[in-house]
Amino acid sequence: MTYGYKTKVASFLAIILLTTFLSYLPTLKSGFLNNDDNLHLYDNVAVRGLDFDHIKQIFTKPFNPTYVPLTTLSFAVEYHFFKYNPFVYHLNNLLLHLAVTSLIFYFALQIGLPLRAAFIGGLLFGIHPMHVESVAWVTERKDVLYSFFYMLAVCFYWQYLSSRKIILYIATIGFGVLSILAKSMALSLPLIFLVCDWYKKRQFDKWMILDKIPHFLYIIPIAMLTYLLNARNPIQNVYEAILFWVWCFAFYLQKFVWPVDLVLFTQFPKPFTIFNPEFAFSFLITISLGFVLWHFRRNTLLIFSFLFYLVSIFFLFRFDDIKYLPPTSNRFMYLPSVGFCFLFGYWIDLIFKKVANKKKWETAIIIFLIFIALMLCGKTFAQTKIWSANIPFWSHELKYYPTNAMALVNRGEAYKDAGKYQLAFADFNKAVEVDPDYAEGYNSRGQMLGMSGKLDEALQDFLKTLELKPNFDETYNNIGIIYAMKNDMPQAASYFQKALAMDPQNAEALYNLGNFHFLNGEYDQSFQFFQRHLMINPNSAGGYNKRGMILGMRKQYDLALADFNRSLALDPRNSEVYKNRGIVFEQKKMFNEAIANYNKALAIDPKYVDAYFGRGNVFAITGRYGEAAKDFSAALAINPDHEGAKMSQRALIKILTDGEKAKKK
């Protein structure tokens, strides 16, 4: 390889990476989604530490329900250094995508594609809109991470075929293990090796089979674990199963060629019959492709591209239709599209060779290709914005499938988090209307009804939820909250316990039980529940506040202050925490600090009775009787029945009266 060629390779790679980076730039301003990001990050206790116990949990426990320990470990490392800063997670996804794109460009050169063809193929992979789902969705770190190690394994395997060096073969095993630990879709790796054997024209012998056995030994157990976790009912209708399989097969090809209307929750076309135009068109595509492959069977790159697609994706073709489980996902096409990217680059390179020395034609082709590239970049750029936050994401889904109750509930939850309660309630209502059997719709609507004080209506929705989904722990917790709002605390506690029995990691139920025991004066039990709550949800401002209150009662003032400080770091506008911190400073006889905290509490809530009462006590202790009298009066003006303020006011009057009598004597 000459110096000039290396320079061209580096220049072409730089163009690919820069163009890809700019196309995905909006992802760096994106947040997390309430679709799986919560399960893999916020609600995943395993990512909260890098000690032995957490790492053991990562490698021994499936999540949601998939076994992706390497992906989860990458989240744990990010959490350790950056907590929940979405920029870091999105940046790492993008960097991994750039690394995968680089390896694909390199592999294209490895298998003998001309530099121009490799450049076009690598660029197409980097900027293709179908790949946005894998890059812009934090949860799909699985895709970019497994693909990175997968392509490393493939590149080393190709070198192994050329040199037969054992160290290169060992590297394929190492990278293969890492790939399958990132995502079980790597189970196709040995089959891709066989495709490489064929393309390399390797002699068929026993060694071709034997050197795949070590790969099957580590892949099969992990693949079987994932299969068992996600196993569905066997095929009941063979006719429909064939329709579904062919439709899935053609769907990805169509979207690769014409990447429009890209959504996460696709649905099978209905009715399920060959006479449905969409199913008929899928069969036409499949038959036509079969004819093309047969006619051009001597075109090894065409066959290689098709085989790369088929053997790396056919495990994911659906045979059944399950509600709210999409039959296809754009992310599944992430790595299987590699062969088609190469094929496109190869064809363009052939066209350039045919018009060599015809400047006008060359210029016209270049302009056309730049136009196509800009269109793809623009589509990718726009698609990443859709994935930027919950409301635009779910609104995009509902644009195509307006009766998707799951999307309605998720958008409703996003509206609720944004304080847009009317829009949230409208989405929950519609979810129940379009799908009366969707339990989550009733659960979310029940929460909104409870928030608006319609407790009996909320209870009806929660009971309907349990009728549809008896093991829904969140609903048991919600019913407990309704009974607490009805002042039936024993009944409330019983439902919190039921929620916890179904899911010992239910942070809300732990908090509510902690609060129940706190109100009953059972502080030791309360403390234990808040401890468990904070282990699961270390971002709970309320949990730190409650635990800090108990620590203060135990006179562990420094620990209490540490908890109040954590609470305020998470929720700086919580007047109660400032008041509680003021009480601790008062107990430590740090009166200036106590007054400063009461002042902050009153700046946030000028009608906060307990803050006036607390500050008045500090004023009285420090001899500032006039200011103390004003604070007690202010407290009683807001709440005339505040016993503490009454007692303190009487005590202050007695102090002042006794003082006057002493002066007269």
Buried (B, 14 or more C-beta within 10 A) or exposed (E): EEEEEEEBBEEBBEBBBEBBBEBBEBBBEBBBBBBBBBBBBBBBBBBBBBEEEBBEBBEEBBBEEBBBBBBBBBBBEBBEEBEBEBEBBBBBBBEBBBBBBBBBBBBBBBBEBBBBBBBBBBBBBBBBBBBBBBBBBBBBBBBBBBBBBBBBBBBBBBBBBEEEEEEBBEBBBEBBBBBBBBBBBBBBBBBBBBBBBBBBEBEEEEEBEEBBEBBEEBBEEBBEBBEEBEEEEEEEEEEBBBBBBBBBBBBBBBBBEEBEEBBBBBBBBEEBEEEBEEBEBBBEBBEEBEEEBEEEEEBEBBBBBBBBBBBBBBBBBBBBBEEEEBBBBBBBBBBBBBBBBBBBBBBBBEEBEEBEEEEEBBEEBEEEBEEEBEEBBEBBBEBBBBBBBBBBBBEBBBEBBEEBBBBBBBBBBBBBEEEBBEBBBBBBBBBBEBBEEBBBBBBBBBBBBBBEEBBEBBBBBBEBBBEBBEEBBBBBBBBBBBBBBEEEBEBBBBBBBBBBEBBEBBBBBBBBBBBBBBEEEBBEBBBBBBBBBBBBBBBBBBBBBBBBBBBBEEEBBEBBBBBBEBBBEBBEEBBBBBBBBBBBBBEBEBBEBBBBBBEBBBEBBEEBBBBBBBBBBBBBEBEBBEBBBBBBBBBBEBBEEBEBBBEBBEBBEEBBEEEEEEEEE
